[in-house]
Amino acid sequence: MTAALELARRGLGQTWPNPSVGCVIVAEGRVVGRGNTRRGGRPHAETEALAHAGAAARGATAYVTLEPCAHHGRTPPCTDALIAAGLARVVIAMEDPDPRTRGQGIARLKAAGIAVTLGTCAAEAAQVNAGFVSRITRLRPSVTLKVAASLDGRVALHSGASKWITGEEARRRGHLLRASHDAILVGSGTVAADDPALTCRLAGMETAQPLRIVADSGLRLPGDCLLARTIDLAPLWLVCGVGVAEDAVTAWRNRGAEVIVVCRGDDGRLSVEAMTTALAERGLTRVLVEGGPTLATAMLRGALVDRLVWFQAPCLLGGDGRGALGVLDTRALDDAIRGRTASLVRIGDDTMLTLDLSGQRKDA
């Protein structure tokens, strides 16, 4: 199962709206087939592993990181393929939360006389499948907030200059984060300040380009920005609020962008809750937020951040620098956003702290 989970991790960011699944088939103590969900969500991992194994799959054991699907979609159910292949046993890490399959895949395997073991490496599988589970059960993608800041929590000088606070190794790790997410989300302020490309620029990973999303309440993004000029390299989605001029929406759609109109909050700003729901409805499972203080603060205040990845540089910018976060309305220490430290690693001269903030969810 450990090998199957590693296969699943390779597909993170590439398989939405489907989960990234890994499958390993073992016969007589040796691996005879392996596969993972391919780009765009198909073929599925089980189909790939069975094709690899061929006739050796008969009487073998399959290790799968998520319950095999039991419903007809664009491909036939994987349970049918496993049954037809004559497997003797299927070991499953966790049940599929999708009501079209939940428990039914296991039941069909058992009804066909196949032995089923459920729960092997369940905790690890839950981490891999967190985005898919979130989309199905909470109607929003799993959200990771990435911050690169100085030791005193500043993301830029007073002038706005921010290149580069962290070192090259930390920036490469940031690009790996991009590659493992379906999409990168920033606010219009970040685009205005930095004119970013929001692409993964690691050698050998040119095809692992996430979707680019800009939260732009008034749809005022310049039509000549780098995101618009590179729309053929990676798709661009713009999320704006109701009431935006129709000609602005049409102009961006004519450039090739998808424009998503969502409701506004009581303060007139874009509703981040409505935005994340809209992203899930379009199939996104894992979103990396790289926006500035305004968007980061709104996501945190809305309890929409599941994981915080904080890159900290060994430098001080002082009180006149621009802070990483805005007002969180923390009136007492009990109101502080607290997370569980998932990892703390040194990357060059910088550190990368990963916090699990899932306990902050409003529905927790």
N, C-alpha and C positions, 0 to 999 in steps of 0.2 A: 504493500500500500504506500510505503514511503516513496517508491519509484513512481507510482501512479500520481501521487500528489505533486512531485517535481514536474512531471509532464503537464499537469494542469496549470501549474504556476507559469509555465512558458507561454501559455496562451492568454494570460491576463491582459486585458486591454484590447484584445483582438477578436473576441468571439461574441460581443454583445449583438443582439439582445439575449443570446443564450449564455448559459454558464460555461466556464472553461473547465472541462472534465478531462481526467486522465484515466487510462485503462491499461492494465498489464495482464497478459494471459500466461499462466504457468502450467506446464505439463511435465510430470516426472522430474520435478526439481529444477527445471530450466525455463527461462523466458522464451516463449514461442511467438508472442505477439505483443505489440504495444502501440498505443496511439493516443492522440489528444484531439480535442475539438479544434477544427481548422478555422481559418480566418472567416469571419462573418457568421460563425456558428454552425457550419456544416462543411463536410460530413462530421458526424458525432464521433466521440472517442471510441466507443465500442465498435462502430463500423470499421474504423481505421485499424483497430487492433485485430479484429476478426479477419480482415483482408490480409493482414500481415501473417497471421497464424495459419490460415488455410485449413487443411484437414487436421492439423495438429490440435485444433481447438476442441475436437470431440473428446469428451471425458476429462477436459482440463478445468482449471480454476481461473476465473476472471476476478481481478481486483479493480473496483471502480470507485471513484471518489464521490460520486453522487448517484442516487437511485436511477437506474436506467429508465428512460422515458417510456410511457405506456400509451401515448396518444399519437394520432396521425397529425403531422404538421407538413412541412415541405419535404420531410423524409419519413419513412415508415418507423414504427416504434422500435427502439433498440431492444426491448424485451423480446420481441418476435425474432430478431436476428440472433440473440443469444440462445434462445430456445432451439431455433433451427440449426444452429451450429453444434448442438449436442453437448453443451457444457455440463459438467457434473456439479459444479459449485460456483456461486457468485458471492464474493465478499464486497460489501458496500459500506462506505465510510459514513454516509448520512442519508436520511430520507429527503426526497425532493419536496420543497414546500409548495410547488405548483399544484393546485387542486386537480389539474388534469392527470397528474401522475401520482401524487402523494399516496404512498402505500399500495397503489394499484400495480406498479411495476413489480414490487416484491411479491405481491399476491399471485400475479400471473406466473412468475418464475417458480414459485412453490407449487402452484397447481400443475405445472409441467413436470414436476418431479425433481427440480433442481434444488439442491441445498443452498440456503441463503444465510449468510452471517451479516448482521447489521451493527455498525458502531465502531468498527476498527479505525483508529486514528480520527475519531469524530471531531475532536477539538481542532486539529490541524485542518481538516476539511471545512469546518465552519469558517475558518479564517479565509481560506481560498474562495469559498462560495459566498462570502459576506455581502458582496455587491448584488449578486443575483437574489439572495434571500431577502435583502432589503427592498429591492424593487418589487418582489412578489408580496411580501408581508406588510411593508410600510409605505408602499407606493412612492418611494423615492430612492435614488441611488445611494450607495455608500459614499460618503464624502470624506476626503482627506484634505486638510488644510496645511499647506506648506508655507513656512516663513523662513526667511534668511535675514538674520539680524545681528547687531553688535551685542557685546556682553551686557550693555545697558538697555537692550530692547529697542534699538533704533534701526530703521530699515533704509534710511537715507539721510543725507545732510540737509540742513535747512534749505539749501538751494534746490534740493530734489535729486542731487547726484547720488547714485547708488551702485555704480559699477567700478570695482566689485567689492562688496563687503566680505563675502566668503571666498575661499580659494578655489583653484581649478578642480581639485578632487571633489570638493563638495558640490560644485556645479555639475560635474559629471554624474554624481549620484542623483542630483535633481532631474537630470535628463532620463535616467533610468526610471525614476518615478513616473515621468511623463509616459514612457513607453508601456508601463504596466497599468495605465488607466485608459478608459474609453475616451475621456475628454478632459480638456483643461478649461477651467472657468476663470475669467478675470472680469474686472469692472471696467467701465469706459474710461475711468480716471487713469488706470494703468496703461491703457492703450494711448491715451493722450500724452502721458509723461514719457513712455518708453518706446512706443511704436514697435512692439515685440512681434516676432514671428510665431512664437509658441509651438515650435516644432521640436522633435527629438533629433539632436544633432550629434549623435554618437556614430562612429564608424561601424558599418555593418548593420545598423539598425534604421537605415533610411526608410524602410517600408513600414516601420512601426510608428506611424504618425497618428497621434490622437486627434480627435475632433477638436476644433477650437470654438469656444463659446464666449461671447461677451455679453455681460449684463449691462444694457444701455437703455435706461428708462425712457429717455426722450428720443432715442434712435438718432443721435447726433454724431455718430462715428464718421470721421472723414472718409470719403469714398476713395481717396488715394492712399490710405494707410497700408502698411505692409501686409496685414491680414487679408485685405481685399486683393492686393496684388499677387498673393500666393494662394489664392482660392483653389487653383488646380492642384496644388501640392497636398492640401488637406482641407476637408470641408469646414465651412464657417457657419455657425448658428448665431443669431442675434436675438436676445430676449429683451423685449421692450414692454412698456406699460400700456394699458388701454388709453385711447385718446390720441395716440400718435398719428400724425398726418398720413393719409393713405398713400400719397405720392412718394413719401419717404420709404414706406414699406415696399411699394412696387419697385422703386429704384434699386433697393438692395436685393430683392428677389431677382431682378433682371441681371444683377451682377453674379448671381449664382448662389447667394447666401439663403439659408432658411431663416425666416423671421417668425419668431414665436411671440405672440401677444398674450400677456398674463395680467391679472388684476393687480391693483396697487393696495398698499396697506393704508391704515388710517392716517399715516403721516404723508401720504401722497407718493411715497417712494415705492419702487418695485417690491412686490411681495416675494421674499426669497422662498417662503414656503410654497407658494404657487409655482414659482420657477422650478424648484426641485421636483415637484409633482409632474410638471409638464415634461421635464427631461426623462423621468421614469416612464411616462406614457409613450415616449418615443423610443424606448428600449434601452436607455443608458443604465448601466449597473454600477460603474465606478467613475467618480468625478474627482479630479484634483483641482483644488482652488488655489490659484496663485495670485489672487487679487491683492490690492493694497489694503490699508487699514479699514476703509469704509465697508468693503465687501466682507472682509474677514470678520469684522465686528458684527455685522448683520447676521452672518451665518452662525457665529457663536451665540449671539443673543437669541437666535431662533432655535437653539439646541439642535442644529443640523449637521454638526461636525462629529464624525465618528472617530477620526484619528487626526492627531496633530503631529506634523513632522517639523521640528524646529531646528534649523541649522544655526549654530551660534559661532560667531567669529570672535577671536581673541583681541577685540579692539573696543574702544570706547568713543562714542560720538558726542556725548553730552546732551544736556537738556534742550539745546536748540536744534537737535536732530529730530527727524520725523519718527514718531512712535509706530510700532508694529500694529497696535490696536487702538481703537477709539474708546468711547465710554461704554462700559459694560454694566453700568448701574449697580456696582457692587457696594452696597451700603453696609454690609456686615461681612465678617470673615466667612460666615456660613453661606453667603451668597457667591463666594468665589468658585470659579470653574475649576474643578479638580479632576485629574485623570489618573490612570494607572500607568506607571512607566513600563512600556513594552520593551524598549531597548534604549541603550545609550552607548554610542560608539564614537570613537575618534576617527576623523577622516582628515588626514593631513594635519594641519594646525587647528582645524575646526572640530566641533562636535555635532552629532546628530542625535537629538532626543526625539523618540517616538512615544507619544502618549495615547493611550486608549481612552477616548472620551465618550464611549457608548453609554456610560452611566448617566450622562447629561441629557439623554433623550427625554423629550416631553412625554413620550409614551412608555418610558422605562418603568 
